[in-house]
Structures are given as C-alpha cells and as structure tokens.
C-alpha cells in the first residue's frame, strides 16, 4: 500500500513538469507577468517558445498569437511556423520573436498573453521565455507549460474512494457510527 501511494505521488510530480502535447485544433495559453530582474540590458523585447524533443509527428505547424492583456483582444502579432523533421528526444526547438526596440514596448504593463495553437501534426510545448527592457529595468520570466493538476480535494476524494473499494474487496467491514458502537476496548 505504501508503495502504491509513493508511486502515485511520484507520478503526479512527473506530470507537473511535463510538456503539454498539442494535437490539431488544440491550444495552450501562456499568461505571464515579467518580474524585475535587474538594470536595463539594452535587449530588444523578446519571447521564445520551446518545443520539446521526442515529438510523435515529424512535421507540424503551429500558430502563435501575442496579446497585450487577454485573448479577447486582437493580437498585436501573429505568426505561423512549420517544423519539418523529427526532434531528437531530450532536445528542444526554440522559436524566438524579437520586437522592434524603437516601437512602444509589447507589454507596457509587464504582463502579456501568448496563445499557441496546433494547426497540423502533434508536438509538445515546453515553455515560454519572455523579457523586455522598460524604464531602465530588465524584466524576465520563464513560464513552463504544465498539465493542469487536479485539486487537493479531488485527490483526497479519489484516495478515499480507492480505500473504500480496497476494503470492500478485502472483506473488511467498516463499523457503523453511533452510540452503540462506541465502547471501550479493554
């Protein structure tokens, strides 16, 4: 039983750090805030998407949309990227987007949204790295693409149900609660 619980906890930690597999028509949205990371570096505002290795399909096409605050707005930049050929396991493909440093900053309030949509093929989306110089400061963030995890209450409920099923199969009866059954054990 302890081994089963240990394996379940280990599996939930693996999924928390895994890439998101996108199939045609499915999307993933990065909603990020750029925290202060130091003094200005004189870099162009940049966002880089990383696609994980070991992709099930060799060729895939992705649509990338950049928004100021939410996906309900019109994107300020859109791109379509087609990758041809396999990505070896444990390697990544990076696709970077640099914006004109002489134009207004893409995320003036230091928060933004990027939507990634699979148009064809399957691929694994790993993370987004975004940074920009603004008002003499350098702002930088790494946002991992993670699979949404179930809530703690959901996990506890599933565990209680599994325990009840295991007890029923083992023939162990759960005592009824009430005053009659509350006796001292001597």
N, C-alpha and C positions, 0 to 999 in steps of 0.2 A: 504494500500500500504506500509506504514511504517512497519507494522507487517511482511509482506512478505519479505521485504528487510532484516529485522532483523533476520528472520528465515533462510534466505539464507546465511547470514554471519555466523550465529551460526553453520550451517551445514558444511560450509567449514572449520571451525576451528575444528570440531569434526573429520573430515576425515584427517586433518593434523596430528593428534596424534593417529590415529588408527593403529592397526597392519595390516600386509599385509596377505591376505588369499591366500594360495598357493594350487593349485589343481595338480593332477598328470601331470608331464611333464613341469610345470611352475617353473621358477627360480626367485630368488631375489639376487642381488649382493650388498654387503656392500663394499664400497670403503672408506677407512678411513686413517686418519693421527693421530699419537699419540703425543699430545702436552705434554710439560714438566709439571709435577705435583709436583715435589719436589725432595729431595735427594733419592738415591737408597734405596729400601726397602728389598732387597735380596729375591725377589719373583721370581719364575720361570715364564718365558713368558707364558701368559695365554690368551685364548679367550673363552668367554662363550656366547652361543646363548640362547635366551629366547623365549619360545613359549607360546603364550597367552592362557588363560583358555577359557572355553566355546566352544571348538573345535567341529565342526559339526560331525566329524567322531571319533569314539573311538580309532581306530587303524590307524597308519600312519607310513610311512617310509620316511626318508629324507637322501639325500646325501649332504655332506658338503666338500667343496674343499677350501684349503688355498693356496694363491698365494703371491709371493713377491711383484709384481707391477701391473700385469694385468691378465685378464682371458685368454689372448692369449698365455701365458706361460704355461708350465707344472706345475701342482700343486705340492707343496713340501709336502703336507699331504692331504689325503683323508679319509673320514670316512662315514660309513652308519649306521644310528641309526633308530631303530624301537621302537615306543612308543605303548604300549598296555594299553588300558583302557582310560576312559574319563578324561579330565582335568576340574575340577570344575570352574564355572565362577569366574572371578576376581582373579584367581590364575595363576601361571606360572610354566612351566617346564624349568629348566636350564640344558644345556648340556655343560660341560666345557672341554676344551682341554688345557693341560699344556705341554709345550715343555721342553726338557732337558736343564737346565741352563748351562751345561758344553759344549753344542754344540754351533755353531755360532747362534746369535740371529735370530729369524724368520723374523723380519722386521728391518734389519740394518739401513735402511734409514728412519725409523719411519713412514712408510706408508705401507699399505697392502690391500689385496682384499680377501674377503670370498664370495664364491657363495654357496647358499643354494637351492637345487632342490628337489621338491616333487617327490618321486618315486611311492608312493601309498597313497591313502587317502587324506583328506584335513586337513590343520592345519593353524593356524595363527602364523606368525613370528613376534615377537615384537621388539627385539633389540639385539645388539651385544655389549659386553663389552670386551675390549682388553687392556692389559697392559704388559710392559716389563721394566726391568732394563737395562740400556745401558750407558756405560761411566760414571758411578757414578750418573746417574739421573734416576728418575722414570717417566715413560711416560704412560698416562692413557687416555682412551677415551670411551664414551658411545655413540653409534650410533643407533638412532631409525630407525626402518623400517617404512617408511611412503609411503602412496599412492601418486604418482605424482599428483601435482595440476595443473590446467590449468593456463596459463599465464594471467597477468593482462589485456592485450589487448583482449584476448579471453573472459574473464569475462565481460569486458565493451561492447564488441560486442554483447554478448548474452543478456545483460541488455538492450541495445538499441533496439535490435530486439523484446524483450518482451514488451518494452514500446510502440513500433510501433504497435505491434499486439493488445495490450490492447486499444490503441487509436482508431484503426480501428473498433474494436468490440463495442466501446462505441459511435461510430458515430462522433468523433471529427475529424475535418479536419485540417490537417497541412497546414498553409498558404504557398503559393509558394514564393520563394525568388526572389527578383528582385527590380528594382527601383520603379515600380508601386505600390508595396505593402509596401513600406517604407514611411508611412505617420505618421505625428504627431498625437498623441491621445490628444484631448483637453478635 
